[in-house]
Amino acid sequence: MHLAHDPALRATARVIYDTVYPTDDWAPVGFEEAERCRTIHYRQAVDAAIMARLTLAVDRQAQPLLL
């Protein structure tokens, strides 16, 4: 999934990627390269971003707990 059509979701995926995989020890490439190659790390960050968006959209009471 390429997220160019959804800048907010892409930004969320990037933050998740950079937080979960902060160094080369965790992921072999940075976010841009991972996005281009669709690495497993990138796909996991995208899945987490989608899940976060769905959670925040559906459960308004949980929002303060998640932030």
PQR file of N, CA, C, O and H, with PARSE charges and radii, in Angstrom:
ATOM      1  N   MET A   1       0.844  -1.170   0.000 -0.4000 1.5000
ATOM      2  CA  MET A   1       0.000   0.000   0.000 -0.0000 2.0000
ATOM      3  C   MET A   1       0.893   1.237   0.000  0.5500 1.7000
ATOM      4  O   MET A   1       1.724   1.408   0.892 -0.5500 1.4000
ATOM      5  N   HIS A   2       0.723   2.082  -0.982 -0.4000 1.5000
ATOM      6  CA  HIS A   2       1.448   3.344  -1.035 -0.0000 2.0000
ATOM      7  C   HIS A   2       0.534   4.427  -0.492  0.5500 1.7000
ATOM      8  O   HIS A   2      -0.636   4.500  -0.868 -0.5500 1.4000
ATOM      9  H   HIS A   2       0.048   1.943  -1.706  0.4000 1.0000
ATOM     10  N   LEU A   3       1.054   5.260   0.379 -0.4000 1.5000
ATOM     11  CA  LEU A   3       0.221   6.195   1.111 -0.0000 2.0000
ATOM     12  C   LEU A   3       0.287   7.628   0.590  0.5500 1.7000
ATOM     13  O   LEU A   3      -0.096   8.556   1.303 -0.5500 1.4000
ATOM     14  H   LEU A   3       2.004   5.201   0.683  0.4000 1.0000
ATOM     15  N   ALA A   4       0.761   7.827  -0.630 -0.4000 1.5000
ATOM     16  CA  ALA A   4       0.865   9.185  -1.171 -0.0000 2.0000
ATOM     17  C   ALA A   4      -0.498   9.873  -1.217  0.5500 1.7000
ATOM     18  O   ALA A   4      -0.578  11.097  -1.117 -0.5500 1.4000
ATOM     19  H   ALA A   4       1.073   7.074  -1.209  0.4000 1.0000
ATOM     20  N   HIS A   5      -1.550   9.108  -1.365 -0.4000 1.5000
ATOM     21  CA  HIS A   5      -2.905   9.661  -1.440 -0.0000 2.0000
ATOM     22  C   HIS A   5      -3.456  10.079  -0.075  0.5500 1.7000
ATOM     23  O   HIS A   5      -4.482  10.755  -0.004 -0.5500 1.4000
ATOM     24  H   HIS A   5      -1.486   8.113  -1.446  0.4000 1.0000
ATOM     25  N   ASP A   6      -2.781   9.680   1.007 -0.4000 1.5000
ATOM     26  CA  ASP A   6      -3.250   9.983   2.350 -0.0000 2.0000
ATOM     27  C   ASP A   6      -2.080  10.478   3.210  0.5500 1.7000
ATOM     28  O   ASP A   6      -1.459   9.694   3.929 -0.5500 1.4000
ATOM     29  H   ASP A   6      -1.947   9.131   0.949  0.4000 1.0000
ATOM     30  N   PRO A   7      -1.784  11.780   3.132 -0.5600 1.5000
ATOM     31  CA  PRO A   7      -0.619  12.309   3.842  0.2800 2.0000
ATOM     32  C   PRO A   7      -0.666  12.107   5.362  0.5500 1.7000
ATOM     33  O   PRO A   7       0.373  11.886   5.984 -0.5500 1.4000
ATOM     34  N   ALA A   8      -1.839  12.178   5.954 -0.4000 1.5000
ATOM     35  CA  ALA A   8      -1.943  12.001   7.413 -0.0000 2.0000
ATOM     36  C   ALA A   8      -1.609  10.561   7.805  0.5500 1.7000
ATOM     37  O   ALA A   8      -0.899  10.329   8.783 -0.5500 1.4000
ATOM     38  H   ALA A   8      -2.683  12.357   5.449  0.4000 1.0000
ATOM     39  N   LEU A   9      -2.117   9.610   7.048 -0.4000 1.5000
ATOM     40  CA  LEU A   9      -1.832   8.206   7.347 -0.0000 2.0000
ATOM     41  C   LEU A   9      -0.349   7.905   7.101  0.5500 1.7000
ATOM     42  O   LEU A   9       0.268   7.158   7.860 -0.5500 1.4000
ATOM     43  H   LEU A   9      -2.694   9.798   6.253  0.4000 1.0000
ATOM     44  N   ARG A  10       0.214   8.483   6.047 -0.4000 1.5000
ATOM     45  CA  ARG A  10       1.636   8.286   5.768 -0.0000 2.0000
ATOM     46  C   ARG A  10       2.484   8.864   6.891  0.5500 1.7000
ATOM     47  O   ARG A  10       3.452   8.237   7.322 -0.5500 1.4000
ATOM     48  H   ARG A  10      -0.287   9.090   5.431  0.4000 1.0000
ATOM     49  N   ALA A  11       2.131  10.050   7.368 -0.4000 1.5000
ATOM     50  CA  ALA A  11       2.875  10.668   8.467 -0.0000 2.0000
ATOM     51  C   ALA A  11       2.792   9.820   9.728  0.5500 1.7000
ATOM     52  O   ALA A  11       3.776   9.679  10.455 -0.5500 1.4000
ATOM     53  H   ALA A  11       1.345  10.559   7.018  0.4000 1.0000
ATOM     54  N   THR A  12       1.621   9.259   9.986 -0.4000 1.5000
ATOM     55  CA  THR A  12       1.454   8.386  11.147 -0.0000 2.0000
ATOM     56  C   THR A  12       2.306   7.130  11.005  0.5500 1.7000
ATOM     57  O   THR A  12       2.966   6.712  11.956 -0.5500 1.4000
ATOM     58  H   THR A  12       0.821   9.373   9.396  0.4000 1.0000
ATOM     59  N   ALA A  13       2.291   6.533   9.820 -0.4000 1.5000
ATOM     60  CA  ALA A  13       3.105   5.341   9.572 -0.0000 2.0000
ATOM     61  C   ALA A  13       4.588   5.659   9.736  0.5500 1.7000
ATOM     62  O   ALA A  13       5.345   4.849  10.271 -0.5500 1.4000
ATOM     63  H   ALA A  13       1.755   6.873   9.047  0.4000 1.0000
ATOM     64  N   ARG A  14       4.999   6.830   9.279 -0.4000 1.5000
ATOM     65  CA  ARG A  14       6.410   7.222   9.406 -0.0000 2.0000
ATOM     66  C   ARG A  14       6.812   7.379  10.879  0.5500 1.7000
ATOM     67  O   ARG A  14       7.887   6.931  11.279 -0.5500 1.4000
ATOM     68  H   ARG A  14       4.384   7.488   8.845  0.4000 1.0000
ATOM     69  N   VAL A  15       5.959   8.008  11.677 -0.4000 1.5000
ATOM     70  CA  VAL A  15       6.257   8.169  13.102 -0.0000 2.0000
ATOM     71  C   VAL A  15       6.352   6.814  13.784  0.5500 1.7000
ATOM     72  O   VAL A  15       7.248   6.578  14.594 -0.5500 1.4000
ATOM     73  H   VAL A  15       5.086   8.371  11.353  0.4000 1.0000
ATOM     74  N   ILE A  16       5.430   5.933  13.453 -0.4000 1.5000
ATOM     75  CA  ILE A  16       5.462   4.582  14.031 -0.0000 2.0000
ATOM     76  C   ILE A  16       6.735   3.870  13.600  0.5500 1.7000
ATOM     77  O   ILE A  16       7.422   3.271  14.428 -0.5500 1.4000
ATOM     78  H   ILE A  16       4.702   6.125  12.795  0.4000 1.0000
ATOM     79  N   TYR A  17       7.053   3.929  12.325 -0.4000 1.5000
ATOM     80  CA  TYR A  17       8.260   3.277  11.795 -0.0000 2.0000
ATOM     81  C   TYR A  17       9.506   3.805  12.506  0.5500 1.7000
ATOM     82  O   TYR A  17      10.335   3.029  12.981 -0.5500 1.4000
ATOM     83  H   TYR A  17       6.496   4.416  11.653  0.4000 1.0000
ATOM     84  N   ASP A  18       9.630   5.127  12.574 -0.4000 1.5000
ATOM     85  CA  ASP A  18      10.818   5.729  13.184 -0.0000 2.0000
ATOM     86  C   ASP A  18      10.913   5.455  14.680  0.5500 1.7000
ATOM     87  O   ASP A  18      12.013   5.406  15.231 -0.5500 1.4000
ATOM     88  H   ASP A  18       8.957   5.758  12.188  0.4000 1.0000
ATOM     89  N   THR A  19       9.780   5.277  15.336 -0.4000 1.5000
ATOM     90  CA  THR A  19       9.771   4.991  16.767 -0.0000 2.0000
ATOM     91  C   THR A  19      10.086   3.526  17.048  0.5500 1.7000
ATOM     92  O   THR A  19      10.859   3.212  17.953 -0.5500 1.4000
ATOM     93  H   THR A  19       8.887   5.317  14.888  0.4000 1.0000
ATOM     94  N   VAL A  20       9.488   2.642  16.273 -0.4000 1.5000
ATOM     95  CA  VAL A  20       9.660   1.205  16.501 -0.0000 2.0000
ATOM     96  C   VAL A  20      10.993   0.702  15.953  0.5500 1.7000
ATOM     97  O   VAL A  20      11.593  -0.214  16.515 -0.5500 1.4000
ATOM     98  H   VAL A  20       8.860   2.897  15.538  0.4000 1.0000
ATOM     99  N   TYR A  21      11.453   1.302  14.860 -0.4000 1.5000
ATOM    100  CA  TYR A  21      12.712   0.896  14.220 -0.0000 2.0000
ATOM    101  C   TYR A  21      13.674   2.091  14.186  0.5500 1.7000
ATOM    102  O   TYR A  21      13.931   2.633  13.111 -0.5500 1.4000
ATOM    103  H   TYR A  21      10.965   2.046  14.404  0.4000 1.0000
ATOM    104  N   PRO A  22      14.211   2.514  15.341 -0.5600 1.5000
ATOM    105  CA  PRO A  22      14.980   3.763  15.402  0.2800 2.0000
ATOM    106  C   PRO A  22      16.379   3.709  14.786  0.5500 1.7000
ATOM    107  O   PRO A  22      16.934   4.752  14.438 -0.5500 1.4000
ATOM    108  N   THR A  23      16.950   2.532  14.646 -0.4000 1.5000
ATOM    109  CA  THR A  23      18.317   2.442  14.127 -0.0000 2.0000
ATOM    110  C   THR A  23      18.430   1.318  13.114  0.5500 1.7000
ATOM    111  O   THR A  23      17.494   0.544  12.915 -0.5500 1.4000
ATOM    112  H   THR A  23      16.499   1.685  14.928  0.4000 1.0000
ATOM    113  N   ASP A  24      19.581   1.241  12.482 -0.4000 1.5000
ATOM    114  CA  ASP A  24      19.835   0.167  11.515 -0.0000 2.0000
ATOM    115  C   ASP A  24      19.841  -1.208  12.164  0.5500 1.7000
ATOM    116  O   ASP A  24      19.711  -2.222  11.478 -0.5500 1.4000
ATOM    117  H   ASP A  24      20.342   1.870  12.643  0.4000 1.0000
ATOM    118  N   ASP A  25      19.989  -1.246  13.480 -0.4000 1.5000
ATOM    119  CA  ASP A  25      19.930  -2.529  14.178 -0.0000 2.0000
ATOM    120  C   ASP A  25      18.529  -3.121  14.118  0.5500 1.7000
ATOM    121  O   ASP A  25      18.360  -4.339  14.184 -0.5500 1.4000
ATOM    122  H   ASP A  25      20.094  -0.422  14.037  0.4000 1.0000
ATOM    123  N   TRP A  26      17.536  -2.267  13.995 -0.4000 1.5000
ATOM    124  CA  TRP A  26      16.141  -2.708  14.003 -0.0000 2.0000
ATOM    125  C   TRP A  26      15.575  -2.882  12.601  0.5500 1.7000
ATOM    126  O   TRP A  26      14.816  -3.817  12.349 -0.5500 1.4000
ATOM    127  H   TRP A  26      17.673  -1.278  13.942  0.4000 1.0000
ATOM    128  N   ALA A  27      15.937  -1.993  11.696 -0.4000 1.5000
ATOM    129  CA  ALA A  27      15.463  -2.063  10.312 -0.0000 2.0000
ATOM    130  C   ALA A  27      16.636  -1.725   9.402  0.5500 1.7000
ATOM    131  O   ALA A  27      17.417  -0.825   9.709 -0.5500 1.4000
ATOM    132  H   ALA A  27      16.554  -1.233  11.901  0.4000 1.0000
ATOM    133  N   PRO A  28      16.765  -2.424   8.304 -0.5600 1.5000
ATOM    134  CA  PRO A  28      17.942  -2.234   7.453  0.2800 2.0000
ATOM    135  C   PRO A  28      17.948  -0.925   6.658  0.5500 1.7000
ATOM    136  O   PRO A  28      19.001  -0.502   6.182 -0.5500 1.4000
ATOM    137  N   VAL A  29      16.800  -0.288   6.512 -0.4000 1.5000
ATOM    138  CA  VAL A  29      16.708   0.934   5.705 -0.0000 2.0000
ATOM    139  C   VAL A  29      15.797   1.942   6.392  0.5500 1.7000
ATOM    140  O   VAL A  29      15.028   1.586   7.286 -0.5500 1.4000
ATOM    141  H   VAL A  29      15.944  -0.632   6.899  0.4000 1.0000
ATOM    142  N   GLY A  30      15.886   3.201   5.971 -0.4000 1.5000
ATOM    143  CA  GLY A  30      15.016   4.237   6.491 -0.0000 2.0000
ATOM    144  C   GLY A  30      13.616   4.130   5.903  0.5500 1.7000
ATOM    145  O   GLY A  30      13.352   3.295   5.037 -0.5500 1.4000
ATOM    146  H   GLY A  30      16.511   3.490   5.246  0.4000 1.0000
ATOM    147  N   PHE A  31      12.729   4.983   6.384 -0.4000 1.5000
ATOM    148  CA  PHE A  31      11.327   4.925   5.983 -0.0000 2.0000
ATOM    149  C   PHE A  31      11.132   5.062   4.476  0.5500 1.7000
ATOM    150  O   PHE A  31      10.381   4.289   3.881 -0.5500 1.4000
ATOM    151  H   PHE A  31      12.943   5.661   7.087  0.4000 1.0000
ATOM    152  N   GLU A  32      11.794   6.028   3.853 -0.4000 1.5000
ATOM    153  CA  GLU A  32      11.610   6.269   2.412 -0.0000 2.0000
ATOM    154  C   GLU A  32      11.945   5.024   1.596  0.5500 1.7000
ATOM    155  O   GLU A  32      11.182   4.628   0.716 -0.5500 1.4000
ATOM    156  H   GLU A  32      12.404   6.656   4.336  0.4000 1.0000
ATOM    157  N   GLU A  33      13.081   4.414   1.890 -0.4000 1.5000
ATOM    158  CA  GLU A  33      13.500   3.203   1.180 -0.0000 2.0000
ATOM    159  C   GLU A  33      12.563   2.035   1.499  0.5500 1.7000
ATOM    160  O   GLU A  33      12.209   1.254   0.615 -0.5500 1.4000
ATOM    161  H   GLU A  33      13.701   4.736   2.605  0.4000 1.0000
ATOM    162  N   ALA A  34      12.171   1.925   2.751 -0.4000 1.5000
ATOM    163  CA  ALA A  34      11.251   0.854   3.145 -0.0000 2.0000
ATOM    164  C   ALA A  34       9.918   0.994   2.420  0.5500 1.7000
ATOM    165  O   ALA A  34       9.318   0.003   2.004 -0.5500 1.4000
ATOM    166  H   ALA A  34      12.459   2.559   3.469  0.4000 1.0000
ATOM    167  N   GLU A  35       9.464   2.232   2.274 -0.4000 1.5000
ATOM    168  CA  GLU A  35       8.213   2.484   1.557 -0.0000 2.0000
ATOM    169  C   GLU A  35       8.350   2.075   0.090  0.5500 1.7000
ATOM    170  O   GLU A  35       7.471   1.420  -0.471 -0.5500 1.4000
ATOM    171  H   GLU A  35       9.952   3.037   2.611  0.4000 1.0000
ATOM    172  N   ARG A  36       9.455   2.470  -0.510 -0.4000 1.5000
ATOM    173  CA  ARG A  36       9.673   2.152  -1.923 -0.0000 2.0000
ATOM    174  C   ARG A  36       9.757   0.640  -2.155  0.5500 1.7000
ATOM    175  O   ARG A  36       9.240   0.125  -3.147 -0.5500 1.4000
ATOM    176  H   ARG A  36      10.169   3.001  -0.054  0.4000 1.0000
ATOM    177  N   CYS A  37      10.408  -0.054  -1.235 -0.4000 1.5000
ATOM    178  CA  CYS A  37      10.591  -1.513  -1.375 -0.0000 2.0000
ATOM    179  C   CYS A  37       9.479  -2.326  -0.726  0.5500 1.7000
ATOM    180  O   CYS A  37       9.441  -3.549  -0.866 -0.5500 1.4000
ATOM    181  H   CYS A  37      10.828   0.364  -0.430  0.4000 1.0000
ATOM    182  N   ARG A  38       8.573  -1.655  -0.017 -0.4000 1.5000
ATOM    183  CA  ARG A  38       7.460  -2.327   0.674 -0.0000 2.0000
ATOM    184  C   ARG A  38       7.962  -3.413   1.634  0.5500 1.7000
ATOM    185  O   ARG A  38       7.473  -4.542   1.624 -0.5500 1.4000
ATOM    186  H   ARG A  38       8.604  -0.662   0.096  0.4000 1.0000
ATOM    187  N   THR A  39       8.944  -3.050   2.459 -0.4000 1.5000
ATOM    188  CA  THR A  39       9.510  -4.027   3.388 -0.0000 2.0000
ATOM    189  C   THR A  39       8.479  -4.444   4.434  0.5500 1.7000
ATOM    190  O   THR A  39       7.446  -3.795   4.596 -0.5500 1.4000
ATOM    191  H   THR A  39       9.342  -2.132   2.467  0.4000 1.0000
ATOM    192  N   ILE A  40       8.768  -5.511   5.125 -0.4000 1.5000
ATOM    193  CA  ILE A  40       7.880  -5.978   6.187 -0.0000 2.0000
ATOM    194  C   ILE A  40       7.780  -4.916   7.279  0.5500 1.7000
ATOM    195  O   ILE A  40       6.717  -4.739   7.875 -0.5500 1.4000
ATOM    196  H   ILE A  40       9.607  -6.038   4.993  0.4000 1.0000
ATOM    197  N   HIS A  41       8.867  -4.216   7.543 -0.4000 1.5000
ATOM    198  CA  HIS A  41       8.850  -3.154   8.554 -0.0000 2.0000
ATOM    199  C   HIS A  41       7.874  -2.048   8.152  0.5500 1.7000
ATOM    200  O   HIS A  41       7.108  -1.548   8.976 -0.5500 1.4000
ATOM    201  H   HIS A  41       9.731  -4.360   7.059  0.4000 1.0000
ATOM    202  N   TYR A  42       7.917  -1.682   6.894 -0.4000 1.5000
ATOM    203  CA  TYR A  42       7.004  -0.651   6.373 -0.0000 2.0000
ATOM    204  C   TYR A  42       5.557  -1.121   6.467  0.5500 1.7000
ATOM    205  O   TYR A  42       4.687  -0.382   6.927 -0.5500 1.4000
ATOM    206  H   TYR A  42       8.540  -2.088   6.225  0.4000 1.0000
ATOM    207  N   ARG A  43       5.304  -2.339   6.034 -0.4000 1.5000
ATOM    208  CA  ARG A  43       3.935  -2.853   6.055 -0.0000 2.0000
ATOM    209  C   ARG A  43       3.397  -2.937   7.478  0.5500 1.7000
ATOM    210  O   ARG A  43       2.217  -2.671   7.707 -0.5500 1.4000
ATOM    211  H   ARG A  43       6.011  -2.940   5.660  0.4000 1.0000
ATOM    212  N   GLN A  44       4.242  -3.302   8.434 -0.4000 1.5000
ATOM    213  CA  GLN A  44       3.811  -3.337   9.829 -0.0000 2.0000
ATOM    214  C   GLN A  44       3.491  -1.936  10.346  0.5500 1.7000
ATOM    215  O   GLN A  44       2.521  -1.757  11.083 -0.5500 1.4000
ATOM    216  H   GLN A  44       5.201  -3.518   8.248  0.4000 1.0000
ATOM    217  N   ALA A  45       4.289  -0.951   9.972 -0.4000 1.5000
ATOM    218  CA  ALA A  45       4.028   0.431  10.392 -0.0000 2.0000
ATOM    219  C   ALA A  45       2.722   0.936   9.785  0.5500 1.7000
ATOM    220  O   ALA A  45       1.951   1.623  10.455 -0.5500 1.4000
ATOM    221  H   ALA A  45       5.077  -1.097   9.373  0.4000 1.0000
ATOM    222  N   VAL A  46       2.472   0.601   8.530 -0.4000 1.5000
ATOM    223  CA  VAL A  46       1.222   1.003   7.875 -0.0000 2.0000
ATOM    224  C   VAL A  46       0.034   0.334   8.562  0.5500 1.7000
ATOM    225  O   VAL A  46      -0.972   0.990   8.831 -0.5500 1.4000
ATOM    226  H   VAL A  46       3.098   0.043   7.986  0.4000 1.0000
ATOM    227  N   ASP A  47       0.139  -0.943   8.843 -0.4000 1.5000
ATOM    228  CA  ASP A  47      -0.944  -1.646   9.548 -0.0000 2.0000
ATOM    229  C   ASP A  47      -1.214  -0.998  10.908  0.5500 1.7000
ATOM    230  O   ASP A  47      -2.370  -0.821  11.291 -0.5500 1.4000
ATOM    231  H   ASP A  47       0.957  -1.476   8.624  0.4000 1.0000
ATOM    232  N   ALA A  48      -0.162  -0.649  11.630 -0.4000 1.5000
ATOM    233  CA  ALA A  48      -0.332  -0.001  12.940 -0.0000 2.0000
ATOM    234  C   ALA A  48      -0.988   1.365  12.785  0.5500 1.7000
ATOM    235  O   ALA A  48      -1.830   1.740  13.601 -0.5500 1.4000
ATOM    236  H   ALA A  48       0.777  -0.793  11.318  0.4000 1.0000
ATOM    237  N   ALA A  49      -0.615   2.113  11.750 -0.4000 1.5000
ATOM    238  CA  ALA A  49      -1.215   3.428  11.511 -0.0000 2.0000
ATOM    239  C   ALA A  49      -2.701   3.303  11.191  0.5500 1.7000
ATOM    240  O   ALA A  49      -3.511   4.100  11.664 -0.5500 1.4000
ATOM    241  H   ALA A  49       0.069   1.808  11.087  0.4000 1.0000
ATOM    242  N   ILE A  50      -3.050   2.319  10.402 -0.4000 1.5000
ATOM    243  CA  ILE A  50      -4.460   2.088  10.055 -0.0000 2.0000
ATOM    244  C   ILE A  50      -5.243   1.698  11.308  0.5500 1.7000
ATOM    245  O   ILE A  50      -6.346   2.197  11.530 -0.5500 1.4000
ATOM    246  H   ILE A  50      -2.392   1.671  10.018  0.4000 1.0000
ATOM    247  N   MET A  51      -4.682   0.817  12.119 -0.4000 1.5000
ATOM    248  CA  MET A  51      -5.352   0.408  13.344 -0.0000 2.0000
ATOM    249  C   MET A  51      -5.509   1.581  14.302  0.5500 1.7000
ATOM    250  O   MET A  51      -6.550   1.718  14.945 -0.5500 1.4000
ATOM    251  H   MET A  51      -3.786   0.412  11.938  0.4000 1.0000
ATOM    252  N   ALA A  52      -4.492   2.424  14.403 -0.4000 1.5000
ATOM    253  CA  ALA A  52      -4.574   3.598  15.274 -0.0000 2.0000
ATOM    254  C   ALA A  52      -5.665   4.541  14.795  0.5500 1.7000
ATOM    255  O   ALA A  52      -6.438   5.060  15.600 -0.5500 1.4000
ATOM    256  H   ALA A  52      -3.647   2.312  13.880  0.4000 1.0000
ATOM    257  N   ARG A  53      -5.730   4.764  13.492 -0.4000 1.5000
ATOM    258  CA  ARG A  53      -6.752   5.672  12.962 -0.0000 2.0000
ATOM    259  C   ARG A  53      -8.149   5.125  13.230  0.5500 1.7000
ATOM    260  O   ARG A  53      -9.044   5.874  13.620 -0.5500 1.4000
ATOM    261  H   ARG A  53      -5.101   4.343  12.838  0.4000 1.0000
ATOM    262  N   LEU A  54      -8.337   3.845  13.026 -0.4000 1.5000
ATOM    263  CA  LEU A  54      -9.647   3.240  13.275 -0.0000 2.0000
ATOM    264  C   LEU A  54     -10.021   3.331  14.750  0.5500 1.7000
ATOM    265  O   LEU A  54     -11.167   3.629  15.084 -0.5500 1.4000
ATOM    266  H   LEU A  54      -7.609   3.237  12.708  0.4000 1.0000
ATOM    267  N   THR A  55      -9.069   3.078  15.621 -0.4000 1.5000
ATOM    268  CA  THR A  55      -9.335   3.151  17.058 -0.0000 2.0000
ATOM    269  C   THR A  55      -9.709   4.566  17.467  0.5500 1.7000
ATOM    270  O   THR A  55     -10.666   4.763  18.215 -0.5500 1.4000
ATOM    271  H   THR A  55      -8.137   2.835  15.349  0.4000 1.0000
ATOM    272  N   LEU A  56      -8.970   5.544  16.986 -0.4000 1.5000
ATOM    273  CA  LEU A  56      -9.250   6.929  17.340 -0.0000 2.0000
ATOM    274  C   LEU A  56     -10.570   7.409  16.750  0.5500 1.7000
ATOM    275  O   LEU A  56     -11.251   8.239  17.352 -0.5500 1.4000
ATOM    276  H   LEU A  56      -8.193   5.384  16.378  0.4000 1.0000
ATOM    277  N   ALA A  57     -10.937   6.900  15.589 -0.4000 1.5000
ATOM    278  CA  ALA A  57     -12.180   7.319  14.951 -0.0000 2.0000
ATOM    279  C   ALA A  57     -13.409   6.706  15.613  0.5500 1.7000
ATOM    280  O   ALA A  57     -14.469   7.329  15.663 -0.5500 1.4000
ATOM    281  H   ALA A  57     -10.384   6.225  15.100  0.4000 1.0000
ATOM    282  N   VAL A  58     -13.267   5.496  16.117 -0.4000 1.5000
ATOM    283  CA  VAL A  58     -14.418   4.770  16.653 -0.0000 2.0000
ATOM    284  C   VAL A  58     -14.614   5.008  18.144  0.5500 1.7000
ATOM    285  O   VAL A  58     -15.740   5.213  18.598 -0.5500 1.4000
ATOM    286  H   VAL A  58     -12.406   4.989  16.077  0.4000 1.0000
ATOM    287  N   ASP A  59     -13.542   4.983  18.897 -0.4000 1.5000
ATOM    288  CA  ASP A  59     -13.648   5.028  20.351 -0.0000 2.0000
ATOM    289  C   ASP A  59     -13.148   6.368  20.880  0.5500 1.7000
ATOM    290  O   ASP A  59     -11.993   6.494  21.286 -0.5500 1.4000
ATOM    291  H   ASP A  59     -12.628   4.817  18.529  0.4000 1.0000
ATOM    292  N   ARG A  60     -14.020   7.357  20.873 -0.4000 1.5000
ATOM    293  CA  ARG A  60     -13.647   8.703  21.318 -0.0000 2.0000
ATOM    294  C   ARG A  60     -13.254   8.726  22.796  0.5500 1.7000
ATOM    295  O   ARG A  60     -12.430   9.552  23.191 -0.5500 1.4000
ATOM    296  H   ARG A  60     -14.959   7.255  20.544  0.4000 1.0000
ATOM    297  N   GLN A  61     -13.813   7.856  23.611 -0.4000 1.5000
ATOM    298  CA  GLN A  61     -13.476   7.827  25.032 -0.0000 2.0000
ATOM    299  C   GLN A  61     -12.056   7.317  25.258  0.5500 1.7000
ATOM    300  O   GLN A  61     -11.422   7.677  26.250 -0.5500 1.4000
ATOM    301  H   GLN A  61     -14.482   7.186  23.291  0.4000 1.0000
ATOM    302  N   ALA A  62     -11.553   6.488  24.356 -0.4000 1.5000
ATOM    303  CA  ALA A  62     -10.211   5.935  24.514 -0.0000 2.0000
ATOM    304  C   ALA A  62      -9.136   6.930  24.097  0.5500 1.7000
ATOM    305  O   ALA A  62      -7.974   6.752  24.462 -0.5500 1.4000
ATOM    306  H   ALA A  62     -12.067   6.195  23.550  0.4000 1.0000
ATOM    307  N   GLN A  63      -9.482   7.961  23.350 -0.4000 1.5000
ATOM    308  CA  GLN A  63      -8.486   8.901  22.846 -0.0000 2.0000
ATOM    309  C   GLN A  63      -7.583   9.476  23.925  0.5500 1.7000
ATOM    310  O   GLN A  63      -6.363   9.437  23.763 -0.5500 1.4000
ATOM    311  H   GLN A  63     -10.426   8.105  23.053  0.4000 1.0000
ATOM    312  N   PRO A  64      -8.120  10.010  25.022 -0.5600 1.5000
ATOM    313  CA  PRO A  64      -7.208  10.561  26.035  0.2800 2.0000
ATOM    314  C   PRO A  64      -6.238   9.508  26.599  0.5500 1.7000
ATOM    315  O   PRO A  64      -5.111   9.840  26.968 -0.5500 1.4000
ATOM    316  N   LEU A  65      -6.663   8.271  26.664 -0.4000 1.5000
ATOM    317  CA  LEU A  65      -5.808   7.210  27.176 -0.0000 2.0000
ATOM    318  C   LEU A  65      -4.683   6.883  26.201  0.5500 1.7000
ATOM    319  O   LEU A  65      -3.592   6.495  26.619 -0.5500 1.4000
ATOM    320  H   LEU A  65      -7.578   8.001  26.364  0.4000 1.0000
ATOM    321  N   LEU A  66      -4.943   7.037  24.906 -0.4000 1.5000
ATOM    322  CA  LEU A  66      -3.951   6.700  23.903 -0.0000 2.0000
ATOM    323  C   LEU A  66      -2.939   7.808  23.685  0.5500 1.7000
ATOM    324  O   LEU A  66      -1.839   7.563  23.189 -0.5500 1.4000
ATOM    325  H   LEU A  66      -5.830   7.352  24.567  0.4000 1.0000
ATOM    326  N   LEU A  67      -3.301   9.005  24.049 -0.4000 1.5000
ATOM    327  CA  LEU A  67      -2.396  10.134  23.835 -0.0000 2.0000
ATOM    328  C   LEU A  67      -1.675  10.420  25.062  0.5500 1.7000
ATOM    329  O   LEU A  67      -0.857  11.339  25.097 -0.5500 1.4000
ATOM    330  H   LEU A  67      -4.194   9.203  24.452  0.4000 1.0000
TER
END
